[in-house]
Amino acid sequence: MKKILCPICLSSKYIKKIDSDYICKNILNREVIIKQKKRKTNSGSSNNTDNTDTVNKEYCNTKLMPRYVETTKMHKVIIFIVGYRNHGKTVYNDIMMASIKNIYKNEIWDGYAQFVNQKAEEHYSEIPKWILNGHCPPSTQIKDPVPIVYRMHNVPMFGDIVPMFYDVKGELFEKLEKISPGAKYLAKSPVVLFLVSLKDLIENNNDDELEWQDKLHRLLQIFDLGVCRSTKQELVVILSKGDKLFDIGMDQKVIDYLNEGDIDVYKFDDKTNKKKTSKNVLQYIENMKNISKIIRNWLIENKCKEFINHADSVFKNVEFCIVSSLGSDPIDNKMHREIRPNDPKRILDPFLWMIEKQARKSFF
């Protein structure tokens, strides 16, 4: 048996080897069983004789691929995106993974990316189809996410890592009663990504007639009330569809940073591994922190202080970044041409935030 993080239930319990297969035997309803035992103990019932309302154990029973089991000692990076419908979560996830492929294919990073579960293998084949056709992918339909799991070899300064990409329906975050299916995953993620399109918040006025600042804060309130999580959890807020933010008066320094951020900005010249420190990577992360401060100040100046105060009080740390997944605005869910590697802007900034935050204890 090996102790490893199950990508489905996100529990670090033992994996049982049955014949040649590795199966996760984590008990999913452990809390229910514990509460039942406490009730019986308090009522004076004997666990050996009283079988009333006995709750059967529900096991995860996920079959893990051998290649994933082999990554036990590699650092897992959980990437879980929270956001409203049609704000670009699925598009961002897909473009980010396509960019990871391109970053190795074009020798920007010296290594390779390898899928290590079935969903990643299926997704690997599907991404190029909609990118080459210029069509945006369909909205996410699943509630309980099966992650897309990759192994990334020789990430500058961080060495080998295993990112696990999760994507769930945006409807889960629109009302408190809908969030429960995704809460168990969100609670166990050390860092959460909030992806929001400010332009869409401003333009799409629903029946609630809330101002965009209140819609942004509502997303946080639903998350805060619906997810019982660790006080050490961190937050990264992604401003998606960044190519539209000039129209709403975003700070020019942020716009310039975005426009200069095609895939080539991630070419860190110094060849490093996880045992060495890359000055270029550290400098890039420092630049991300500076942009984060500018975005934070801009939000404060635009009546989002309540959102920021709330976020600062419930998360250990809060950072901000900006991306443009497509580089321009699609019309009727279709681009005017295929999406090219240099069209996305700052597409890997959130990914670097996730690595830096989840792997910092291992590398610094």
Secondary structure, DSSP 8 states (H G I E B T S, - for coil): -EE---TTT----EEEEETTEEEE--BTTHHHHHHHHHHHHHHT--TTT--TT-----B---EE-HHHHTTTTSEEEEEEEE--TTSSHHHHHHHHHHHHHHHHHTTSSSS-EEE-SHHHHHHHHHHHHHHHHTB-------SS---EEEEEEEETTTEEEEEEEE---GGGGTSGGG-HHHHHHHHH-SEEEEEE-HHHHHH---TT---HHHHHHHHHHHHHHH----TT-EEEEEE-SGGGGGGGT--HHHHHHHHT-SGGGG---S---TTS--HHHHHHHHHHHHHHHHHHHHHHHTT-HHHHHHHHHHSS-EEEEE-BSSSS--BTTB-SS---TTSSBSTTHHHHHHHHHHHHHHH-
